[in-house]
Amino acid sequence: MKYQYISLREANQNFSRLIAAVERGEAFCITRRGHEVARLTPSPASALANKAPAASATTSASLDERVMQLETRLDKLASALPTTDTK
């Protein structure tokens, strides 16, 4: 991962913009007096969140299939039950 180097002062003054850049996938190395003190990188969870729409479409399709399977099974069970006369 390629880091952009910024000073601690700059990071403090532009923290909201820095976080927005990290959300877009950028990575930063924060320095104090020229020495690296911290790294700010996108979290693995945010990388997964960016892939969520494709995964949710697949999940939705598999859920639809599962619902259909359960409905079929329920119909079979209902037809196997004895009918009761209600008067």
PDB file with one MODEL, atoms N, CA, C and O in Angstrom:
MODEL        1
ATOM      1  N   MET A   1       0.847  -1.165   0.000  1.00  0.00           N
ATOM      2  CA  MET A   1       0.000   0.000   0.000  1.00  0.00           C
ATOM      3  C   MET A   1       0.899   1.237   0.000  1.00  0.00           C
ATOM      4  O   MET A   1       1.863   1.306   0.763  1.00  0.00           O
ATOM      5  N   LYS A   2       0.592   2.187  -0.834  1.00  0.00           N
ATOM      6  CA  LYS A   2       1.384   3.414  -0.931  1.00  0.00           C
ATOM      7  C   LYS A   2       0.816   4.452   0.035  1.00  0.00           C
ATOM      8  O   LYS A   2      -0.372   4.771  -0.001  1.00  0.00           O
ATOM      9  N   TYR A   3       1.679   4.966   0.886  1.00  0.00           N
ATOM     10  CA  TYR A   3       1.272   5.942   1.899  1.00  0.00           C
ATOM     11  C   TYR A   3       1.597   7.359   1.461  1.00  0.00           C
ATOM     12  O   TYR A   3       2.626   7.617   0.836  1.00  0.00           O
ATOM     13  N   GLN A   4       0.702   8.267   1.804  1.00  0.00           N
ATOM     14  CA  GLN A   4       0.972   9.695   1.653  1.00  0.00           C
ATOM     15  C   GLN A   4       1.454  10.180   3.020  1.00  0.00           C
ATOM     16  O   GLN A   4       0.804   9.914   4.031  1.00  0.00           O
ATOM     17  N   TYR A   5       2.570  10.879   3.062  1.00  0.00           N
ATOM     18  CA  TYR A   5       3.124  11.360   4.322  1.00  0.00           C
ATOM     19  C   TYR A   5       2.580  12.741   4.642  1.00  0.00           C
ATOM     20  O   TYR A   5       2.615  13.647   3.809  1.00  0.00           O
ATOM     21  N   ILE A   6       2.072  12.892   5.872  1.00  0.00           N
ATOM     22  CA  ILE A   6       1.572  14.186   6.327  1.00  0.00           C
ATOM     23  C   ILE A   6       2.037  14.405   7.768  1.00  0.00           C
ATOM     24  O   ILE A   6       2.277  13.452   8.509  1.00  0.00           O
ATOM     25  N   SER A   7       2.158  15.656   8.140  1.00  0.00           N
ATOM     26  CA  SER A   7       2.584  15.968   9.507  1.00  0.00           C
ATOM     27  C   SER A   7       1.401  15.811  10.466  1.00  0.00           C
ATOM     28  O   SER A   7       0.240  15.851  10.058  1.00  0.00           O
ATOM     29  N   LEU A   8       1.717  15.637  11.717  1.00  0.00           N
ATOM     30  CA  LEU A   8       0.691  15.522  12.746  1.00  0.00           C
ATOM     31  C   LEU A   8      -0.163  16.786  12.794  1.00  0.00           C
ATOM     32  O   LEU A   8      -1.382  16.713  12.948  1.00  0.00           O
ATOM     33  N   ARG A   9       0.479  17.935  12.663  1.00  0.00           N
ATOM     34  CA  ARG A   9      -0.253  19.213  12.659  1.00  0.00           C
ATOM     35  C   ARG A   9      -1.261  19.253  11.517  1.00  0.00           C
ATOM     36  O   ARG A   9      -2.415  19.635  11.711  1.00  0.00           O
ATOM     37  N   GLU A  10      -0.817  18.856  10.323  1.00  0.00           N
ATOM     38  CA  GLU A  10      -1.706  18.843   9.155  1.00  0.00           C
ATOM     39  C   GLU A  10      -2.850  17.852   9.350  1.00  0.00           C
ATOM     40  O   GLU A  10      -3.991  18.132   8.982  1.00  0.00           O
ATOM     41  N   ALA A  11      -2.543  16.699   9.927  1.00  0.00           N
ATOM     42  CA  ALA A  11      -3.578  15.694  10.177  1.00  0.00           C
ATOM     43  C   ALA A  11      -4.621  16.221  11.155  1.00  0.00           C
ATOM     44  O   ALA A  11      -5.819  16.020  10.954  1.00  0.00           O
ATOM     45  N   ASN A  12      -4.172  16.898  12.216  1.00  0.00           N
ATOM     46  CA  ASN A  12      -5.101  17.472  13.195  1.00  0.00           C
ATOM     47  C   ASN A  12      -5.988  18.548  12.571  1.00  0.00           C
ATOM     48  O   ASN A  12      -7.185  18.602  12.851  1.00  0.00           O
ATOM     49  N   GLN A  13      -5.423  19.381  11.751  1.00  0.00           N
ATOM     50  CA  GLN A  13      -6.173  20.484  11.164  1.00  0.00           C
ATOM     51  C   GLN A  13      -7.155  20.035  10.087  1.00  0.00           C
ATOM     52  O   GLN A  13      -8.134  20.728   9.811  1.00  0.00           O
ATOM     53  N   ASN A  14      -6.899  18.883   9.479  1.00  0.00           N
ATOM     54  CA  ASN A  14      -7.741  18.401   8.371  1.00  0.00           C
ATOM     55  C   ASN A  14      -8.290  16.997   8.630  1.00  0.00           C
ATOM     56  O   ASN A  14      -8.426  16.200   7.702  1.00  0.00           O
ATOM     57  N   PHE A  15      -8.601  16.701   9.876  1.00  0.00           N
ATOM     58  CA  PHE A  15      -8.973  15.336  10.237  1.00  0.00           C
ATOM     59  C   PHE A  15     -10.192  14.822   9.459  1.00  0.00           C
ATOM     60  O   PHE A  15     -10.173  13.690   8.977  1.00  0.00           O
ATOM     61  N   SER A  16     -11.224  15.613   9.331  1.00  0.00           N
ATOM     62  CA  SER A  16     -12.428  15.170   8.603  1.00  0.00           C
ATOM     63  C   SER A  16     -12.107  14.844   7.146  1.00  0.00           C
ATOM     64  O   SER A  16     -12.574  13.837   6.613  1.00  0.00           O
ATOM     65  N   ARG A  17     -11.321  15.686   6.513  1.00  0.00           N
ATOM     66  CA  ARG A  17     -10.926  15.429   5.117  1.00  0.00           C
ATOM     67  C   ARG A  17     -10.042  14.191   5.020  1.00  0.00           C
ATOM     68  O   ARG A  17     -10.127  13.418   4.066  1.00  0.00           O
ATOM     69  N   LEU A  18      -9.202  14.024   6.018  1.00  0.00           N
ATOM     70  CA  LEU A  18      -8.317  12.861   6.054  1.00  0.00           C
ATOM     71  C   LEU A  18      -9.131  11.566   6.142  1.00  0.00           C
ATOM     72  O   LEU A  18      -8.857  10.601   5.429  1.00  0.00           O
ATOM     73  N   ILE A  19     -10.119  11.560   7.013  1.00  0.00           N
ATOM     74  CA  ILE A  19     -10.984  10.381   7.155  1.00  0.00           C
ATOM     75  C   ILE A  19     -11.753  10.126   5.865  1.00  0.00           C
ATOM     76  O   ILE A  19     -11.892   8.973   5.455  1.00  0.00           O
ATOM     77  N   ALA A  20     -12.248  11.159   5.224  1.00  0.00           N
ATOM     78  CA  ALA A  20     -12.965  10.996   3.959  1.00  0.00           C
ATOM     79  C   ALA A  20     -12.045  10.370   2.899  1.00  0.00           C
ATOM     80  O   ALA A  20     -12.475   9.520   2.119  1.00  0.00           O
ATOM     81  N   ALA A  21     -10.794  10.794   2.879  1.00  0.00           N
ATOM     82  CA  ALA A  21      -9.832  10.231   1.922  1.00  0.00           C
ATOM     83  C   ALA A  21      -9.560   8.761   2.227  1.00  0.00           C
ATOM     84  O   ALA A  21      -9.431   7.947   1.312  1.00  0.00           O
ATOM     85  N   VAL A  22      -9.475   8.423   3.502  1.00  0.00           N
ATOM     86  CA  VAL A  22      -9.259   7.023   3.893  1.00  0.00           C
ATOM     87  C   VAL A  22     -10.461   6.180   3.488  1.00  0.00           C
ATOM     88  O   VAL A  22     -10.300   5.043   3.045  1.00  0.00           O
ATOM     89  N   GLU A  23     -11.655   6.722   3.636  1.00  0.00           N
ATOM     90  CA  GLU A  23     -12.863   6.005   3.213  1.00  0.00           C
ATOM     91  C   GLU A  23     -12.856   5.724   1.715  1.00  0.00           C
ATOM     92  O   GLU A  23     -13.455   4.750   1.258  1.00  0.00           O
ATOM     93  N   ARG A  24     -12.183   6.572   0.958  1.00  0.00           N
ATOM     94  CA  ARG A  24     -12.056   6.353  -0.490  1.00  0.00           C
ATOM     95  C   ARG A  24     -10.933   5.380  -0.833  1.00  0.00           C
ATOM     96  O   ARG A  24     -10.732   5.044  -2.000  1.00  0.00           O
ATOM     97  N   GLY A  25     -10.197   4.924   0.195  1.00  0.00           N
ATOM     98  CA  GLY A  25      -9.153   3.930  -0.039  1.00  0.00           C
ATOM     99  C   GLY A  25      -7.729   4.446   0.060  1.00  0.00           C
ATOM    100  O   GLY A  25      -6.785   3.686  -0.156  1.00  0.00           O
ATOM    101  N   GLU A  26      -7.553   5.713   0.380  1.00  0.00           N
ATOM    102  CA  GLU A  26      -6.209   6.269   0.505  1.00  0.00           C
ATOM    103  C   GLU A  26      -5.615   5.897   1.861  1.00  0.00           C
ATOM    104  O   GLU A  26      -6.345   5.611   2.810  1.00  0.00           O
ATOM    105  N   ALA A  27      -4.281   5.902   1.943  1.00  0.00           N
ATOM    106  CA  ALA A  27      -3.586   5.562   3.182  1.00  0.00           C
ATOM    107  C   ALA A  27      -2.585   6.667   3.503  1.00  0.00           C
ATOM    108  O   ALA A  27      -1.973   7.244   2.605  1.00  0.00           O
ATOM    109  N   PHE A  28      -2.425   6.954   4.795  1.00  0.00           N
ATOM    110  CA  PHE A  28      -1.554   8.034   5.226  1.00  0.00           C
ATOM    111  C   PHE A  28      -0.584   7.571   6.293  1.00  0.00           C
ATOM    112  O   PHE A  28      -0.893   6.709   7.116  1.00  0.00           O
ATOM    113  N   CYS A  29       0.592   8.164   6.255  1.00  0.00           N
ATOM    114  CA  CYS A  29       1.597   7.978   7.295  1.00  0.00           C
ATOM    115  C   CYS A  29       1.731   9.336   7.970  1.00  0.00           C
ATOM    116  O   CYS A  29       2.078  10.329   7.329  1.00  0.00           O
ATOM    117  N   ILE A  30       1.455   9.369   9.265  1.00  0.00           N
ATOM    118  CA  ILE A  30       1.498  10.627  10.003  1.00  0.00           C
ATOM    119  C   ILE A  30       2.855  10.724  10.691  1.00  0.00           C
ATOM    120  O   ILE A  30       3.317   9.786  11.341  1.00  0.00           O
ATOM    121  N   THR A  31       3.480  11.893  10.525  1.00  0.00           N
ATOM    122  CA  THR A  31       4.822  12.088  11.077  1.00  0.00           C
ATOM    123  C   THR A  31       4.840  13.218  12.103  1.00  0.00           C
ATOM    124  O   THR A  31       4.035  14.147  12.047  1.00  0.00           O
ATOM    125  N   ARG A  32       5.784  13.109  13.042  1.00  0.00           N
ATOM    126  CA  ARG A  32       6.053  14.179  14.010  1.00  0.00           C
ATOM    127  C   ARG A  32       7.546  14.443  13.944  1.00  0.00           C
ATOM    128  O   ARG A  32       8.363  13.561  14.207  1.00  0.00           O
ATOM    129  N   ARG A  33       7.879  15.655  13.594  1.00  0.00           N
ATOM    130  CA  ARG A  33       9.287  16.045  13.449  1.00  0.00           C
ATOM    131  C   ARG A  33      10.045  15.120  12.499  1.00  0.00           C
ATOM    132  O   ARG A  33      11.213  14.797  12.716  1.00  0.00           O
ATOM    133  N   GLY A  34       9.352  14.708  11.447  1.00  0.00           N
ATOM    134  CA  GLY A  34       9.992  13.896  10.419  1.00  0.00           C
ATOM    135  C   GLY A  34      10.036  12.403  10.690  1.00  0.00           C
ATOM    136  O   GLY A  34      10.526  11.637   9.860  1.00  0.00           O
ATOM    137  N   HIS A  35       9.524  11.977  11.854  1.00  0.00           N
ATOM    138  CA  HIS A  35       9.540  10.551  12.193  1.00  0.00           C
ATOM    139  C   HIS A  35       8.113  10.001  12.163  1.00  0.00           C
ATOM    140  O   HIS A  35       7.177  10.636  12.649  1.00  0.00           O
ATOM    141  N   GLU A  36       7.969   8.820  11.589  1.00  0.00           N
ATOM    142  CA  GLU A  36       6.649   8.191  11.508  1.00  0.00           C
ATOM    143  C   GLU A  36       6.144   7.860  12.908  1.00  0.00           C
ATOM    144  O   GLU A  36       6.846   7.243  13.709  1.00  0.00           O
ATOM    145  N   VAL A  37       4.894   8.289  13.190  1.00  0.00           N
ATOM    146  CA  VAL A  37       4.289   7.984  14.488  1.00  0.00           C
ATOM    147  C   VAL A  37       2.995   7.178  14.358  1.00  0.00           C
ATOM    148  O   VAL A  37       2.570   6.529  15.314  1.00  0.00           O
ATOM    149  N   ALA A  38       2.374   7.217  13.187  1.00  0.00           N
ATOM    150  CA  ALA A  38       1.120   6.487  13.014  1.00  0.00           C
ATOM    151  C   ALA A  38       0.816   6.296  11.536  1.00  0.00           C
ATOM    152  O   ALA A  38       1.303   7.026  10.672  1.00  0.00           O
ATOM    153  N   ARG A  39       0.002   5.299  11.283  1.00  0.00           N
ATOM    154  CA  ARG A  39      -0.506   5.073   9.931  1.00  0.00           C
ATOM    155  C   ARG A  39      -2.026   5.043   9.995  1.00  0.00           C
ATOM    156  O   ARG A  39      -2.620   4.507  10.930  1.00  0.00           O
ATOM    157  N   LEU A  40      -2.624   5.623   8.994  1.00  0.00           N
ATOM    158  CA  LEU A  40      -4.083   5.665   8.896  1.00  0.00           C
ATOM    159  C   LEU A  40      -4.468   5.003   7.586  1.00  0.00           C
ATOM    160  O   LEU A  40      -4.194   5.532   6.509  1.00  0.00           O
ATOM    161  N   THR A  41      -5.106   3.840   7.680  1.00  0.00           N
ATOM    162  CA  THR A  41      -5.460   3.064   6.486  1.00  0.00           C
ATOM    163  C   THR A  41      -6.920   2.649   6.545  1.00  0.00           C
ATOM    164  O   THR A  41      -7.508   2.625   7.626  1.00  0.00           O
ATOM    165  N   PRO A  42      -7.515   2.324   5.411  1.00  0.00           N
ATOM    166  CA  PRO A  42      -8.889   1.828   5.415  1.00  0.00           C
ATOM    167  C   PRO A  42      -8.960   0.512   6.204  1.00  0.00           C
ATOM    168  O   PRO A  42      -8.062  -0.325   6.113  1.00  0.00           O
ATOM    169  N   SER A  43     -10.014   0.347   6.958  1.00  0.00           N
ATOM    170  CA  SER A  43     -10.179  -0.889   7.721  1.00  0.00           C
ATOM    171  C   SER A  43     -10.680  -1.995   6.791  1.00  0.00           C
ATOM    172  O   SER A  43     -11.311  -1.711   5.773  1.00  0.00           O
ATOM    173  N   PRO A  44     -10.401  -3.254   7.138  1.00  0.00           N
ATOM    174  CA  PRO A  44     -10.914  -4.360   6.319  1.00  0.00           C
ATOM    175  C   PRO A  44     -12.439  -4.351   6.235  1.00  0.00           C
ATOM    176  O   PRO A  44     -13.009  -4.750   5.220  1.00  0.00           O
ATOM    177  N   ALA A  45     -13.096  -3.901   7.294  1.00  0.00           N
ATOM    178  CA  ALA A  45     -14.566  -3.858   7.283  1.00  0.00           C
ATOM    179  C   ALA A  45     -15.084  -2.901   6.223  1.00  0.00           C
ATOM    180  O   ALA A  45     -16.096  -3.183   5.582  1.00  0.00           O
ATOM    181  N   SER A  46     -14.407  -1.769   6.024  1.00  0.00           N
ATOM    182  CA  SER A  46     -14.866  -0.825   5.001  1.00  0.00           C
ATOM    183  C   SER A  46     -14.630  -1.384   3.603  1.00  0.00           C
ATOM    184  O   SER A  46     -15.389  -1.090   2.680  1.00  0.00           O
ATOM    185  N   ALA A  47     -13.590  -2.183   3.442  1.00  0.00           N
ATOM    186  CA  ALA A  47     -13.357  -2.825   2.148  1.00  0.00           C
ATOM    187  C   ALA A  47     -14.480  -3.814   1.853  1.00  0.00           C
ATOM    188  O   ALA A  47     -14.922  -3.938   0.711  1.00  0.00           O
ATOM    189  N   LEU A  48     -14.936  -4.513   2.884  1.00  0.00           N
ATOM    190  CA  LEU A  48     -16.053  -5.442   2.695  1.00  0.00           C
ATOM    191  C   LEU A  48     -17.340  -4.690   2.405  1.00  0.00           C
ATOM    192  O   LEU A  48     -18.158  -5.136   1.601  1.00  0.00           O
ATOM    193  N   ALA A  49     -17.518  -3.567   3.048  1.00  0.00           N
ATOM    194  CA  ALA A  49     -18.727  -2.777   2.824  1.00  0.00           C
ATOM    195  C   ALA A  49     -18.804  -2.284   1.391  1.00  0.00           C
ATOM    196  O   ALA A  49     -19.895  -2.199   0.827  1.00  0.00           O
ATOM    197  N   ASN A  50     -17.681  -1.962   0.800  1.00  0.00           N
ATOM    198  CA  ASN A  50     -17.672  -1.524  -0.590  1.00  0.00           C
ATOM    199  C   ASN A  50     -18.086  -2.642  -1.533  1.00  0.00           C
ATOM    200  O   ASN A  50     -18.561  -2.366  -2.634  1.00  0.00           O
ATOM    201  N   LYS A  51     -17.920  -3.890  -1.133  1.00  0.00           N
ATOM    202  CA  LYS A  51     -18.293  -5.031  -1.965  1.00  0.00           C
ATOM    203  C   LYS A  51     -19.699  -5.523  -1.641  1.00  0.00           C
ATOM    204  O   LYS A  51     -20.205  -6.422  -2.312  1.00  0.00           O
ATOM    205  N   ALA A  52     -20.330  -4.953  -0.633  1.00  0.00           N
ATOM    206  CA  ALA A  52     -21.624  -5.427  -0.151  1.00  0.00           C
ATOM    207  C   ALA A  52     -22.726  -5.463  -1.211  1.00  0.00           C
ATOM    208  O   ALA A  52     -23.470  -6.444  -1.239  1.00  0.00           O
ATOM    209  N   PRO A  53     -22.885  -4.451  -2.095  1.00  0.00           N
ATOM    210  CA  PRO A  53     -23.993  -4.518  -3.036  1.00  0.00           C
ATOM    211  C   PRO A  53     -23.979  -5.774  -3.908  1.00  0.00           C
ATOM    212  O   PRO A  53     -25.032  -6.373  -4.127  1.00  0.00           O
ATOM    213  N   ALA A  54     -22.834  -6.178  -4.399  1.00  0.00           N
ATOM    214  CA  ALA A  54     -22.767  -7.386  -5.220  1.00  0.00           C
ATOM    215  C   ALA A  54     -23.081  -8.620  -4.387  1.00  0.00           C
ATOM    216  O   ALA A  54     -23.782  -9.526  -4.837  1.00  0.00           O
ATOM    217  N   ALA A  55     -22.555  -8.644  -3.167  1.00  0.00           N
ATOM    218  CA  ALA A  55     -22.794  -9.780  -2.290  1.00  0.00           C
ATOM    219  C   ALA A  55     -24.263  -9.855  -1.883  1.00  0.00           C
ATOM    220  O   ALA A  55     -24.812 -10.951  -1.772  1.00  0.00           O
ATOM    221  N   SER A  56     -24.912  -8.705  -1.657  1.00  0.00           N
ATOM    222  CA  SER A  56     -26.296  -8.721  -1.229  1.00  0.00           C
ATOM    223  C   SER A  56     -27.215  -9.191  -2.348  1.00  0.00           C
ATOM    224  O   SER A  56     -28.244  -9.807  -2.071  1.00  0.00           O
ATOM    225  N   ALA A  57     -26.875  -8.921  -3.597  1.00  0.00           N
ATOM    226  CA  ALA A  57     -27.684  -9.408  -4.709  1.00  0.00           C
ATOM    227  C   ALA A  57     -27.637 -10.930  -4.755  1.00  0.00           C
ATOM    228  O   ALA A  57     -28.658 -11.583  -4.973  1.00  0.00           O
ATOM    229  N   THR A  58     -26.452 -11.490  -4.549  1.00  0.00           N
ATOM    230  CA  THR A  58     -26.310 -12.942  -4.507  1.00  0.00           C
ATOM    231  C   THR A  58     -27.059 -13.507  -3.320  1.00  0.00           C
ATOM    232  O   THR A  58     -27.750 -14.518  -3.444  1.00  0.00           O
ATOM    233  N   THR A  59     -26.930 -12.868  -2.176  1.00  0.00           N
ATOM    234  CA  THR A  59     -27.610 -13.323  -0.979  1.00  0.00           C
ATOM    235  C   THR A  59     -29.114 -13.262  -1.171  1.00  0.00           C
ATOM    236  O   THR A  59     -29.833 -14.170  -0.755  1.00  0.00           O
ATOM    237  N   SER A  60     -29.589 -12.207  -1.793  1.00  0.00           N
ATOM    238  CA  SER A  60     -31.015 -12.060  -2.035  1.00  0.00           C
ATOM    239  C   SER A  60     -31.534 -13.188  -2.917  1.00  0.00           C
ATOM    240  O   SER A  60     -32.606 -13.733  -2.656  1.00  0.00           O
ATOM    241  N   ALA A  61     -30.786 -13.543  -3.956  1.00  0.00           N
ATOM    242  CA  ALA A  61     -31.199 -14.627  -4.840  1.00  0.00           C
ATOM    243  C   ALA A  61     -31.223 -15.947  -4.091  1.00  0.00           C
ATOM    244  O   ALA A  61     -32.158 -16.731  -4.253  1.00  0.00           O
ATOM    245  N   SER A  62     -30.219 -16.204  -3.278  1.00  0.00           N
ATOM    246  CA  SER A  62     -30.189 -17.459  -2.537  1.00  0.00           C
ATOM    247  C   SER A  62     -31.287 -17.498  -1.473  1.00  0.00           C
ATOM    248  O   SER A  62     -31.823 -18.565  -1.174  1.00  0.00           O
ATOM    249  N   LEU A  63     -31.623 -16.334  -0.898  1.00  0.00           N
ATOM    250  CA  LEU A  63     -32.727 -16.289   0.058  1.00  0.00           C
ATOM    251  C   LEU A  63     -34.056 -16.566  -0.630  1.00  0.00           C
ATOM    252  O   LEU A  63     -34.909 -17.263  -0.081  1.00  0.00           O
ATOM    253  N   ASP A  64     -34.234 -16.025  -1.827  1.00  0.00           N
ATOM    254  CA  ASP A  64     -35.456 -16.289  -2.582  1.00  0.00           C
ATOM    255  C   ASP A  64     -35.604 -17.784  -2.865  1.00  0.00           C
ATOM    256  O   ASP A  64     -36.696 -18.340  -2.744  1.00  0.00           O
ATOM    257  N   GLU A  65     -34.508 -18.424  -3.240  1.00  0.00           N
ATOM    258  CA  GLU A  65     -34.539 -19.871  -3.488  1.00  0.00           C
ATOM    259  C   GLU A  65     -34.903 -20.630  -2.223  1.00  0.00           C
ATOM    260  O   GLU A  65     -35.696 -21.570  -2.263  1.00  0.00           O
ATOM    261  N   ARG A  66     -34.327 -20.224  -1.108  1.00  0.00           N
ATOM    262  CA  ARG A  66     -34.596 -20.906   0.167  1.00  0.00           C
ATOM    263  C   ARG A  66     -36.056 -20.740   0.571  1.00  0.00           C
ATOM    264  O   ARG A  66     -36.673 -21.686   1.061  1.00  0.00           O
ATOM    265  N   VAL A  67     -36.615 -19.550   0.372  1.00  0.00           N
ATOM    266  CA  VAL A  67     -38.028 -19.315   0.688  1.00  0.00           C
ATOM    267  C   VAL A  67     -38.908 -20.226  -0.158  1.00  0.00           C
ATOM    268  O   VAL A  67     -39.868 -20.811   0.345  1.00  0.00           O
ATOM    269  N   MET A  68     -38.581 -20.346  -1.447  1.00  0.00           N
ATOM    270  CA  MET A  68     -39.368 -21.216  -2.320  1.00  0.00           C
ATOM    271  C   MET A  68     -39.279 -22.669  -1.850  1.00  0.00           C
ATOM    272  O   MET A  68     -40.284 -23.380  -1.852  1.00  0.00           O
ATOM    273  N   GLN A  69     -38.087 -23.117  -1.448  1.00  0.00           N
ATOM    274  CA  GLN A  69     -37.923 -24.482  -0.948  1.00  0.00           C
ATOM    275  C   GLN A  69     -38.773 -24.703   0.299  1.00  0.00           C
ATOM    276  O   GLN A  69     -39.437 -25.731   0.432  1.00  0.00           O
ATOM    277  N   LEU A  70     -38.751 -23.742   1.203  1.00  0.00           N
ATOM    278  CA  LEU A  70     -39.526 -23.878   2.440  1.00  0.00           C
ATOM    279  C   LEU A  70     -41.031 -23.846   2.174  1.00  0.00           C
ATOM    280  O   LEU A  70     -41.790 -24.573   2.814  1.00  0.00           O
ATOM    281  N   GLU A  71     -41.459 -23.013   1.240  1.00  0.00           N
ATOM    282  CA  GLU A  71     -42.886 -22.974   0.898  1.00  0.00           C
ATOM    283  C   GLU A  71     -43.338 -24.306   0.315  1.00  0.00           C
ATOM    284  O   GLU A  71     -44.419 -24.791   0.650  1.00  0.00           O
ATOM    285  N   THR A  72     -42.529 -24.903  -0.548  1.00  0.00           N
ATOM    286  CA  THR A  72     -42.851 -26.212  -1.127  1.00  0.00           C
ATOM    287  C   THR A  72     -42.940 -27.257  -0.035  1.00  0.00           C
ATOM    288  O   THR A  72     -43.855 -28.081  -0.017  1.00  0.00           O
ATOM    289  N   ARG A  73     -41.984 -27.217   0.873  1.00  0.00           N
ATOM    290  CA  ARG A  73     -41.975 -28.188   1.973  1.00  0.00           C
ATOM    291  C   ARG A  73     -43.205 -28.012   2.871  1.00  0.00           C
ATOM    292  O   ARG A  73     -43.809 -28.992   3.309  1.00  0.00           O
ATOM    293  N   LEU A  74     -43.564 -26.764   3.136  1.00  0.00           N
ATOM    294  CA  LEU A  74     -44.733 -26.471   3.956  1.00  0.00           C
ATOM    295  C   LEU A  74     -46.004 -26.970   3.276  1.00  0.00           C
ATOM    296  O   LEU A  74     -46.883 -27.518   3.942  1.00  0.00           O
ATOM    297  N   ASP A  75     -46.113 -26.788   1.959  1.00  0.00           N
ATOM    298  CA  ASP A  75     -47.275 -27.278   1.221  1.00  0.00           C
ATOM    299  C   ASP A  75     -47.393 -28.799   1.337  1.00  0.00           C
ATOM    300  O   ASP A  75     -48.488 -29.328   1.526  1.00  0.00           O
ATOM    301  N   LYS A  76     -46.266 -29.495   1.225  1.00  0.00           N
ATOM    302  CA  LYS A  76     -46.276 -30.956   1.352  1.00  0.00           C
ATOM    303  C   LYS A  76     -46.709 -31.378   2.750  1.00  0.00           C
ATOM    304  O   LYS A  76     -47.498 -32.311   2.902  1.00  0.00           O
ATOM    305  N   LEU A  77     -46.198 -30.699   3.763  1.00  0.00           N
ATOM    306  CA  LEU A  77     -46.578 -31.022   5.138  1.00  0.00           C
ATOM    307  C   LEU A  77     -48.058 -30.747   5.380  1.00  0.00           C
ATOM    308  O   LEU A  77     -48.743 -31.533   6.034  1.00  0.00           O
ATOM    309  N   ALA A  78     -48.545 -29.635   4.852  1.00  0.00           N
ATOM    310  CA  ALA A  78     -49.954 -29.277   5.037  1.00  0.00           C
ATOM    311  C   ALA A  78     -50.869 -30.286   4.359  1.00  0.00           C
ATOM    312  O   ALA A  78     -51.932 -30.613   4.886  1.00  0.00           O
ATOM    313  N   SER A  79     -50.466 -30.780   3.199  1.00  0.00           N
ATOM    314  CA  SER A  79     -51.310 -31.753   2.506  1.00  0.00           C
ATOM    315  C   SER A  79     -51.277 -33.119   3.200  1.00  0.00           C
ATOM    316  O   SER A  79     -52.200 -33.915   3.028  1.00  0.00           O
ATOM    317  N   ALA A  80     -50.246 -33.396   3.970  1.00  0.00           N
ATOM    318  CA  ALA A  80     -50.145 -34.672   4.684  1.00  0.00           C
ATOM    319  C   ALA A  80     -50.947 -34.671   5.984  1.00  0.00           C
ATOM    320  O   ALA A  80     -51.230 -35.735   6.535  1.00  0.00           O
ATOM    321  N   LEU A  81     -51.307 -33.511   6.468  1.00  0.00           N
ATOM    322  CA  LEU A  81     -52.078 -33.431   7.715  1.00  0.00           C
ATOM    323  C   LEU A  81     -53.528 -33.851   7.466  1.00  0.00           C
ATOM    324  O   LEU A  81     -54.095 -33.557   6.413  1.00  0.00           O
ATOM    325  N   PRO A  82     -54.121 -34.540   8.445  1.00  0.00           N
ATOM    326  CA  PRO A  82     -55.526 -34.899   8.279  1.00  0.00           C
ATOM    327  C   PRO A  82     -56.404 -33.648   8.356  1.00  0.00           C
ATOM    328  O   PRO A  82     -56.127 -32.717   9.112  1.00  0.00           O
ATOM    329  N   THR A  83     -57.443 -33.653   7.571  1.00  0.00           N
ATOM    330  CA  THR A  83     -58.354 -32.513   7.582  1.00  0.00           C
ATOM    331  C   THR A  83     -59.343 -32.694   8.721  1.00  0.00           C
ATOM    332  O   THR A  83     -59.749 -33.813   9.035  1.00  0.00           O
ATOM    333  N   THR A  84     -59.719 -31.598   9.325  1.00  0.00           N
ATOM    334  CA  THR A  84     -60.692 -31.644  10.409  1.00  0.00           C
ATOM    335  C   THR A  84     -61.936 -30.902   9.967  1.00  0.00           C
ATOM    336  O   THR A  84     -61.858 -29.854   9.326  1.00  0.00           O
ATOM    337  N   ASP A  85     -63.064 -31.449  10.312  1.00  0.00           N
ATOM    338  CA  ASP A  85     -64.324 -30.809   9.979  1.00  0.00           C
ATOM    339  C   ASP A  85     -64.677 -29.846  11.091  1.00  0.00           C
ATOM    340  O   ASP A  85     -64.684 -30.209  12.267  1.00  0.00           O
ATOM    341  N   THR A  86     -64.962 -28.651  10.717  1.00  0.00           N
ATOM    342  CA  THR A  86     -65.410 -27.662  11.693  1.00  0.00           C
ATOM    343  C   THR A  86     -66.861 -27.358  11.401  1.00  0.00           C
ATOM    344  O   THR A  86     -67.208 -26.981  10.282  1.00  0.00           O
ATOM    345  N   LYS A  87     -67.712 -27.519  12.401  1.00  0.00           N
ATOM    346  CA  LYS A  87     -69.150 -27.295  12.199  1.00  0.00           C
ATOM    347  C   LYS A  87     -69.632 -26.148  13.000  1.00  0.00           C
ATOM    348  O   LYS A  87     -70.816 -25.816  12.953  1.00  0.00           O
TER     349      LYS A  87
ENDMDL
END
